[in-house]
Amino acid sequence: MAEQQTYGRTHCGPCEECVEEEWQLVREDGELGWEGYQHCPRYEVYACDRGRGIPPPWVRERVLAREGAVHLPVGGPDGIPIALLRRVYGLSIAEVLAARTAGYRATPVEARYLTAAARAAAPTSATATATATAAGGGPAGPG
């Protein structure tokens, strides 16, 4: 699940000079992360947030508004594995069923992360053939 760290949280009332930036990234350890930065030059107020995993909803919505959404198919041979989607987003069974039917709306960084993780977890055809051969079958199956 998501882990959040907050550094220096001081808040002025948002004014026309306030600057807010949020972004997502794949961290050096290969996991999703996010960062946020707020600055008010009028009152010299700075705030930085960061965390692991999926960002809080308000950060994710700002990223989606700025960068757009990527529609990902869920399940099946060409979709994101259901177990991966549940692990990353902590979805309920009802949410997974809805995603299986309609697909899932991800940020571009989440889409790259999920696609790479799904590829890494999928057995290659050479591995599947070697496993079938070792089990007494071949590419066409046993016997």
MARBA-3410 file (N, C-alpha, C, O; in Angstrom, 1 decimal):
143
0.8,-1.2,0.0,0.0,0.0,0.0,0.9,1.3,0.0,2.1,1.2,0.1 ~ 0.2,2.4,-0.1,0.9,3.6,-0.2,1.5,4.0,1.1,0.9,3.8,2.2 ~ 2.7,4.6,1.0,3.4,5.2,2.2,3.5,6.7,1.9,4.0,7.0,0.8 ~ 3.3,7.5,2.9,3.4,8.9,2.6,4.3,9.6,3.7,4.3,9.2,4.8 ~ 5.2,10.5,3.2,6.0,11.2,4.0,5.7,12.7,3.8,5.6,13.1,2.6
5.7,13.5,4.8,5.4,14.9,4.6,6.6,15.7,5.2,7.0,15.4,6.3 ~ 7.1,16.6,4.4,8.2,17.4,4.9,7.8,18.9,4.9,7.4,19.4,3.9 ~ 7.9,19.5,6.1,7.6,20.9,6.2,6.2,21.3,5.7,6.1,22.0,4.7 ~ 5.2,21.0,6.4,3.8,21.3,6.0,3.3,22.6,6.7,2.8,22.6,7.8 ~ 3.5,23.7,6.0,3.0,25.0,6.4,2.1,25.5,5.2,2.5,25.4,4.1
0.9,26.0,5.5,0.0,26.3,4.5,-0.5,27.7,4.6,-1.0,28.2,5.7 ~ -0.4,28.5,3.5,-1.1,29.8,3.5,-2.3,29.6,2.7,-2.5,28.6,2.0 ~ -3.2,30.5,2.7,-4.4,30.5,1.8,-4.0,30.6,0.4,-3.2,31.5,0.1 ~ -4.4,29.7,-0.5,-3.9,29.8,-1.9,-4.2,31.1,-2.5,-5.3,31.6,-2.4 ~ -3.2,31.7,-3.1,-3.4,33.0,-3.8,-2.9,32.8,-5.2,-2.5,31.7,-5.6
-3.0,33.9,-6.0,-2.7,33.8,-7.4,-1.2,33.5,-7.7,-0.8,33.2,-8.8 ~ -0.4,33.7,-6.7,1.1,33.4,-6.8,1.5,32.0,-6.4,2.6,31.6,-6.7 ~ 0.6,31.3,-5.8,1.0,29.9,-5.3,1.2,29.0,-6.5,0.5,29.1,-7.5 ~ 2.2,28.2,-6.3,2.6,27.2,-7.3,2.5,25.8,-6.7,3.1,25.6,-5.6 ~ 1.8,24.9,-7.4,1.7,23.5,-6.9,2.1,22.6,-8.1,1.6,22.7,-9.2
2.9,21.6,-7.8,3.3,20.6,-8.8,3.3,19.3,-8.1,3.7,19.1,-7.0 ~ 2.7,18.3,-8.9,2.7,16.9,-8.4,3.1,16.1,-9.6,2.9,16.4,-10.7 ~ 3.8,15.0,-9.3,4.2,14.1,-10.3,4.4,12.7,-9.8,4.6,12.5,-8.6 ~ 4.4,11.7,-10.7,4.7,10.3,-10.3,6.0,9.9,-11.0,6.4,10.5,-11.9 ~ 6.5,8.8,-10.4,7.8,8.3,-11.0,7.9,6.8,-10.6,7.2,6.3,-9.7
8.8,6.1,-11.3,9.1,4.8,-10.9,10.5,5.0,-10.1,11.4,5.5,-10.7 ~ 10.5,4.6,-8.9,11.6,4.8,-8.0,12.8,3.9,-8.4,12.6,3.0,-9.2 ~ 14.0,4.2,-7.9,15.2,3.4,-8.1,15.0,2.0,-7.7,15.6,1.1,-8.3 ~ 14.1,1.7,-6.7,13.9,0.3,-6.3,12.8,-0.4,-7.2,12.5,-1.5,-6.9 ~ 12.4,0.3,-8.2,11.4,-0.3,-9.1,10.0,-0.1,-8.8,9.1,-0.6,-9.5
9.7,0.5,-7.7,8.3,0.7,-7.2,7.8,2.1,-7.6,8.6,3.0,-7.9 ~ 6.5,2.2,-7.6,5.9,3.5,-7.9,6.1,4.5,-6.8,6.2,4.1,-5.6 ~ 6.2,5.7,-7.1,6.4,6.8,-6.1,5.7,8.1,-6.6,5.3,8.1,-7.8 ~ 5.6,9.0,-5.8,5.0,10.3,-6.1,5.6,11.4,-5.3,6.1,11.2,-4.2 ~ 5.6,12.6,-5.8,6.1,13.8,-5.1,5.2,15.0,-5.4,4.6,15.1,-6.4
5.2,15.9,-4.4,4.4,17.1,-4.6,5.2,18.3,-4.0,6.0,18.1,-3.0 ~ 5.0,19.4,-4.6,5.8,20.6,-4.2,4.8,21.8,-4.2,4.1,22.0,-5.2 ~ 4.8,22.5,-3.1,3.9,23.7,-3.1,4.8,24.9,-2.7,5.7,24.7,-1.8 ~ 4.6,26.0,-3.3,5.4,27.2,-3.0,4.6,28.5,-3.2,3.9,28.6,-4.2 ~ 4.7,29.3,-2.2,4.0,30.6,-2.3,5.1,31.7,-2.2,5.6,32.0,-1.1
5.5,32.3,-3.3,6.5,33.3,-3.2,6.1,34.6,-2.5,7.0,35.3,-1.9 ~ 4.8,34.9,-2.4,4.4,36.0,-1.7,4.7,35.9,-0.2,5.2,36.9,0.5 ~ 4.5,34.8,0.4,4.7,34.6,1.9,5.9,33.7,2.2,6.1,33.3,3.3 ~ 6.6,33.3,1.2,7.8,32.4,1.3,7.5,31.1,2.1,8.1,30.8,3.1 ~ 6.4,30.5,1.6,6.0,29.2,2.2,6.3,28.1,1.3,6.0,28.2,0.1
7.0,27.1,1.8,7.3,25.9,1.0,6.8,24.7,1.6,6.7,24.6,2.9 ~ 6.4,23.7,0.8,5.9,22.4,1.4,6.3,21.3,0.3,6.0,21.5,-0.9 ~ 6.8,20.2,0.8,7.1,19.1,-0.1,6.4,17.8,0.5,6.5,17.6,1.7 ~ 5.8,17.0,-0.3,5.3,15.8,0.0,5.9,14.7,-0.9,6.2,15.0,-2.0 ~ 6.0,13.5,-0.3,6.4,12.4,-1.2,5.9,11.1,-0.6,5.6,11.1,0.6
5.8,10.1,-1.4,5.4,8.8,-0.9,5.6,7.7,-1.8,6.0,7.9,-3.0 ~ 5.4,6.5,-1.4,5.5,5.3,-2.2,4.1,4.8,-2.6,3.2,5.0,-1.9 ~ 4.1,4.1,-3.7,2.8,3.6,-4.2,2.0,4.6,-4.9,2.5,5.6,-5.5 ~ 0.7,4.3,-4.9,-0.2,5.2,-5.6,-0.4,6.5,-4.8,-0.5,6.4,-3.6 ~ -0.4,7.7,-5.4,-0.5,8.9,-4.6,-1.9,9.1,-4.0,-2.9,8.4,-4.4
-2.1,10.0,-3.1,-3.4,10.3,-2.6,-4.3,10.7,-3.7,-3.8,11.2,-4.8 ~ -5.6,10.6,-3.6,-6.6,10.9,-4.7,-6.4,12.3,-5.3,-6.5,12.4,-6.5 ~ -6.2,13.3,-4.5,-6.1,14.6,-5.0,-4.9,14.8,-5.8,-4.9,15.6,-6.8 ~ -3.8,14.2,-5.5,-2.6,14.2,-6.3,-2.8,13.5,-7.6,-2.4,14.0,-8.7 ~ -3.3,12.3,-7.5,-3.6,11.5,-8.7,-4.5,12.2,-9.7,-4.2,12.1,-10.9
-5.5,12.8,-9.2,-6.5,13.5,-10.1,-5.8,14.7,-10.8,-6.1,15.0,-12.0 ~ -4.9,15.4,-10.1,-4.1,16.5,-10.7,-3.2,16.0,-11.8,-3.1,16.6,-12.9 ~ -2.6,14.8,-11.6,-1.7,14.2,-12.6,-2.5,13.8,-13.8,-2.1,14.0,-14.9 ~ -3.7,13.1,-13.5,-4.6,12.7,-14.6,-5.0,14.0,-15.4,-5.1,13.9,-16.7 ~ -5.4,15.0,-14.8,-5.8,16.2,-15.5,-4.7,16.8,-16.3,-5.0,17.3,-17.4
-3.5,16.8,-15.9,-2.4,17.4,-16.6,-1.9,16.5,-17.7,-1.6,16.9,-18.8 ~ -1.8,15.1,-17.4,-1.1,14.2,-18.3,-2.1,13.3,-19.1,-1.7,12.7,-20.1 ~ -3.3,13.3,-18.7,-4.3,12.4,-19.4,-4.3,11.0,-18.8,-3.4,10.7,-18.0 ~ -5.2,10.2,-19.2,-5.4,8.9,-18.7,-5.1,7.9,-19.8,-5.3,8.2,-21.0 ~ -4.6,6.7,-19.4,-4.3,5.6,-20.4,-5.3,4.5,-20.0,-5.4,4.1,-18.8
-6.1,4.0,-21.0,-7.0,3.0,-20.8,-6.3,1.6,-20.9,-5.7,1.3,-21.9 ~ -6.3,0.8,-19.8,-5.7,-0.5,-19.8,-6.7,-1.6,-19.7,-7.6,-1.6,-18.9 ~ -6.6,-2.6,-20.6,-7.4,-3.8,-20.5,-7.0,-4.6,-19.3,-5.8,-4.6,-18.9 ~ -7.9,-5.2,-18.6,-7.6,-6.0,-17.4,-8.0,-7.4,-17.6,-9.1,-7.8,-18.1 ~ -7.1,-8.3,-17.3,-7.3,-9.8,-17.4,-7.1,-10.2,-18.8,-6.9,-9.4,-19.7
-7.2,-11.5,-19.0,-7.0,-12.1,-20.4,-5.6,-12.1,-20.8,-4.7,-11.6,-20.1 ~ -5.3,-12.6,-22.0,-3.9,-12.7,-22.5,-3.2,-11.4,-22.7,-2.0,-11.3,-22.6 ~ -3.9,-10.3,-23.1,-3.3,-9.0,-23.4,-3.6,-8.0,-22.3,-3.2,-6.8,-22.5 ~ -4.2,-8.3,-21.2,-4.5,-7.4,-20.2,-3.6,-7.4,-19.0,-2.7,-8.3,-18.9 ~ -3.7,-6.4,-18.2,-3.0,-6.4,-16.9,-3.5,-7.5,-16.0,-4.8,-7.5,-15.8
-2.7,-8.3,-15.4,-3.2,-9.3,-14.5,-4.0,-8.8,-13.3,-3.6,-7.7,-12.8 ~ -5.1,-9.4,-13.0,-6.0,-9.0,-12.0,-5.2,-8.9,-10.6,-5.4,-8.0,-9.9 ~ -4.4,-9.9,-10.3,-3.6,-9.9,-9.1,-2.7,-8.7,-9.0,-2.5,-8.2,-7.9 ~ -2.1,-8.3,-10.1,-1.2,-7.2,-10.1,-2.0,-5.9,-9.8,-1.6,-5.0,-9.0 ~ -3.1,-5.8,-10.5,-4.0,-4.6,-10.3,-4.4,-4.5,-8.8,-4.4,-3.4,-8.2
-4.8,-5.6,-8.2,-5.3,-5.6,-6.8,-4.1,-5.2,-5.9,-4.3,-4.5,-4.9 ~ -2.9,-5.8,-6.2,-1.7,-5.5,-5.3,-1.4,-4.0,-5.3,-1.1,-3.4,-4.3 ~ -1.3,-3.4,-6.5,-0.9,-2.1,-6.7,-1.9,-1.1,-6.1,-1.6,-0.1,-5.4 ~ -3.2,-1.3,-6.5,-4.3,-0.3,-6.1,-5.1,-0.7,-4.9,-5.8,0.2,-4.4 ~ -5.0,-1.9,-4.4,-5.8,-2.3,-3.3,-7.3,-2.4,-3.6,-8.1,-2.0,-2.8
-7.6,-2.8,-4.8,-9.0,-2.7,-5.2,-9.9,-3.8,-4.5,-9.4,-4.9,-4.2 ~ -11.1,-3.5,-4.4,-12.1,-4.5,-3.8,-12.5,-5.4,-5.0,-12.1,-5.2,-6.1 ~ -13.1,-6.5,-4.7,-13.6,-7.5,-5.7,-14.5,-6.8,-6.7,-14.5,-7.0,-7.9 ~ -15.4,-5.9,-6.2,-16.4,-5.2,-7.0,-15.6,-4.3,-8.0,-16.0,-4.2,-9.2 ~ -14.6,-3.6,-7.5,-13.8,-2.7,-8.3,-13.0,-3.5,-9.4,-12.9,-3.0,-10.5
-12.5,-4.7,-9.0,-11.8,-5.5,-10.0,-12.8,-6.0,-11.1,-12.4,-6.0,-12.3 ~ -14.0,-6.4,-10.7,-15.0,-6.8,-11.7,-15.3,-5.7,-12.6,-15.5,-5.9,-13.8 ~ -15.5,-4.5,-12.1,-15.8,-3.4,-13.0,-14.6,-3.1,-13.9,-14.8,-2.8,-15.1 ~ -13.4,-3.2,-13.4,-12.2,-3.0,-14.3,-12.0,-4.1,-15.3,-11.6,-3.8,-16.4 ~ -12.4,-5.3,-15.0,-12.3,-6.4,-15.9,-13.3,-6.2,-17.1,-13.0,-6.5,-18.2
-14.4,-5.6,-16.8,-15.4,-5.3,-17.8,-15.1,-4.1,-18.6,-15.1,-4.2,-19.9 ~ -14.7,-3.0,-18.0,-14.5,-1.7,-18.7,-13.1,-1.3,-18.9,-12.8,-0.3,-19.6 ~ -12.1,-2.0,-18.3,-10.7,-1.6,-18.3,-10.4,-0.7,-17.2,-11.3,-0.4,-16.3 ~ -9.2,-0.2,-17.1,-8.8,0.6,-15.9,-8.2,1.9,-16.4,-7.4,1.9,-17.4 ~ -8.5,3.0,-15.8,-7.9,4.3,-16.1,-6.7,4.6,-15.3,-6.8,4.7,-14.0
-5.5,4.6,-15.9,-4.3,4.8,-15.2,-3.6,6.1,-15.7,-3.8,6.6,-16.8 ~ -2.7,6.6,-14.9,-1.8,7.7,-15.3,-0.8,7.1,-16.3,-0.6,5.9,-16.3 ~ -0.1,7.9,-17.1,0.9,7.4,-18.0,2.0,6.6,-17.2,2.5,5.6,-17.7 ~ 2.5,7.1,-16.1,3.5,6.5,-15.3,3.0,5.1,-14.8,3.7,4.1,-14.8 ~ 1.8,5.1,-14.3,1.2,3.9,-13.8,1.1,2.8,-14.9,1.3,1.7,-14.7
0.7,3.3,-16.1,0.5,2.4,-17.2,1.8,1.8,-17.6,1.9,0.6,-17.9 ~ 2.9,2.6,-17.7,4.2,2.0,-18.0,4.7,1.0,-16.9,5.2,0.0,-17.2 ~ 4.4,1.4,-15.6,4.8,0.5,-14.5,4.1,-0.8,-14.6,4.7,-1.9,-14.5 ~ 2.7,-0.8,-14.8,1.9,-2.0,-14.8,2.2,-2.8,-16.0,2.3,-4.1,-15.9 ~ 2.4,-2.2,-17.2,2.8,-3.0,-18.4,4.1,-3.7,-18.2,4.2,-4.9,-18.6
5.1,-3.0,-17.7,6.4,-3.6,-17.4,6.3,-4.7,-16.4,6.9,-5.8,-16.6 ~ 5.6,-4.5,-15.3,5.4,-5.5,-14.3,4.7,-6.8,-14.8,5.0,-7.9,-14.5 ~ 3.7,-6.5,-15.7,3.0,-7.7,-16.3,3.9,-8.5,-17.2,3.8,-9.7,-17.2 ~ 4.7,-7.8,-18.0,5.6,-8.4,-18.9,6.6,-9.2,-18.1,7.0,-10.4,-18.5 ~ 7.1,-8.7,-17.0,8.2,-9.4,-16.2,7.6,-10.6,-15.6,8.3,-11.6,-15.4
6.3,-10.6,-15.2,5.7,-11.7,-14.5,5.2,-12.8,-15.5,5.0,-13.9,-15.1 ~ 5.0,-12.4,-16.8,4.5,-13.4,-17.7,5.6,-14.4,-18.1,6.7,-14.0,-18.4 ~ 5.2,-15.7,-18.2,6.2,-16.6,-18.6,6.5,-16.4,-20.1,5.5,-16.2,-20.9 ~ 7.7,-16.6,-20.5,8.0,-16.5,-22.0,7.6,-17.8,-22.6,7.5,-18.8,-22.0 ~ 7.5,-17.7,-23.9,7.1,-19.0,-24.7,8.2,-20.0,-24.6,7.9,-21.2,-24.5
9.5,-19.6,-24.5,10.6,-20.5,-24.3,10.5,-21.2,-23.0,10.8,-22.4,-22.8 ~ 10.2,-20.5,-21.9,10.0,-21.0,-20.6,8.9,-22.0,-20.5,9.0,-23.1,-19.9 ~ 7.7,-21.6,-21.2,6.6,-22.5,-21.2,6.9,-23.8,-22.0,6.4,-24.8,-21.5 ~ 7.6,-23.7,-23.1,8.0,-24.9,-23.8,8.9,-25.8,-23.0,8.7,-27.0,-23.0 ~ 9.9,-25.2,-22.4,10.8,-26.0,-21.5,10.1,-26.7,-20.4,10.4,-27.8,-20.1
9.1,-26.0,-19.8,8.3,-26.6,-18.7,7.5,-27.7,-19.2,7.4,-28.8,-18.5 ~ 6.8,-27.5,-20.3,6.0,-28.6,-20.9,6.8,-29.8,-21.3,6.4,-30.9,-21.1 ~ 8.0,-29.6,-21.9,8.9,-30.7,-22.3,9.4,-31.4,-21.1,9.4,-32.7,-21.1 ~ 9.8,-30.7,-20.0,10.2,-31.4,-18.8,9.1,-32.2,-18.1,9.4,-33.2,-17.4 ~ 7.9,-31.8,-18.3,6.7,-32.5,-17.7,6.3,-33.6,-18.6,5.3,-34.3,-18.3
7.0,-33.9,-19.7,6.6,-35.0,-20.5,5.8,-34.6,-21.7,5.3,-35.5,-22.5 ~ 5.5,-33.4,-21.9,4.8,-33.0,-23.1,5.7,-32.2,-24.0,6.9,-32.0,-23.7 ~ 5.2,-31.7,-25.0,5.9,-30.8,-26.0,5.0,-29.6,-26.3,4.1,-29.4,-25.6 ~ 5.4,-28.9,-27.3,4.6,-27.7,-27.7,3.1,-28.1,-27.9,2.2,-27.3,-27.7 ~ 2.9,-29.3,-28.4,1.5,-29.7,-28.7,0.8,-30.4,-27.5,-0.3,-30.8,-27.6
1.5,-30.6,-26.4,1.0,-31.2,-25.2,1.4,-32.6,-25.1,2.2,-33.1,-25.9 ~ 1.0,-33.3,-24.1,1.5,-34.7,-23.8,1.0,-35.7,-24.9,0.0,-35.5,-25.5 ~ 1.8,-36.7,-25.1,1.6,-37.8,-25.8,1.2,-38.1,-27.1,1.1,-39.3,-27.4
END
